[in-house]
Amino acid sequence: MSQDPTLSAPPEEIVVRAKRVACDGGGGPLGHPLVYMDMGEDDFVECGYCDRRFVLAHDEGHGDYHSPAPRGSGDGH
C-alpha cells in the first residue's frame, strides 16, 4: 500500500515551561527569522512560519521565557 504524497507529518509539538517562547525554525538553512511569541491567556501558541506548536507544561515550575536554542556569549566562543 503506497502513502498519499499530499499528506504531511503533523507540525512539531514542543512542551515548554514558559508562556513566552521564541522560534527560529530549527536554525540553519531550513530555519526562519527568529520570532518571539506570547501565549497570553492560552496554554499554547503556534509559529506562523513553521507551524511548530509550543504547549505549556502542566506543572508548577513555569519560567519567564523559552529560548529556541542556547546562544553563545556573543564573543565568538
C-alpha positions in Angstrom: 0.0 0.0 0.0 1.5 3.4 -1.0 1.2 6.5 1.1 -0.6 9.6 -0.3 2.2 12.1 -1.1 -0.1 15.1 -0.4 -0.3 14.1 3.3 2.5 15.5 5.5 3.5 14.9 9.1 1.8 16.9 11.7 3.6 20.0 13.0 6.2 19.5 15.7 4.9 20.0 19.2 7.2 21.3 21.9 6.3 21.3 25.6 7.7 24.3 27.3 7.6 25.7 30.9 7.2 29.4 29.9 4.3 31.3 28.3 6.8 33.4 26.3 8.7 31.5 23.6 11.0 32.1 20.6 11.2 30.1 17.4 13.8 30.1 14.7 12.5 27.0 12.8 15.5 25.0 14.0 18.1 27.3 12.6 20.4 26.6 9.8 19.4 26.9 6.1 15.9 25.5 6.7 15.1 27.8 9.6 13.4 31.1 9.5 13.8 34.5 11.2 13.8 34.4 15.0 10.3 35.3 16.2 9.0 35.8 19.8 5.5 34.8 20.8 3.4 35.0 24.0 0.6 32.6 24.8 -1.4 35.2 26.6 -4.4 33.5 28.3 -4.0 30.3 26.2 -1.8 27.3 27.1 -0.3 27.1 23.6 0.9 29.2 20.6 1.8 28.2 17.1 4.6 29.7 15.0 3.3 31.5 11.9 6.4 30.5 9.9 6.9 26.8 10.6 3.7 25.8 12.4 5.6 24.5 15.4 3.2 24.3 18.4 4.5 25.3 21.8 2.4 23.8 24.6 2.7 24.9 28.2 3.6 22.0 30.6 1.1 21.5 33.3 3.3 21.6 36.3 4.3 24.2 38.8 7.8 25.1 37.5 7.0 27.8 34.9 9.7 30.2 33.8 9.6 33.5 32.0 11.0 32.6 28.6 11.8 29.6 26.4 14.8 30.2 24.1 14.8 28.2 20.8 18.4 27.3 21.2 21.3 28.1 23.5 23.1 31.2 22.3 26.8 31.9 22.7 28.1 34.8 24.7 28.5 36.9 21.6 32.2 37.0 21.8 32.8 34.2 19.2 33.5 31.5 21.8 
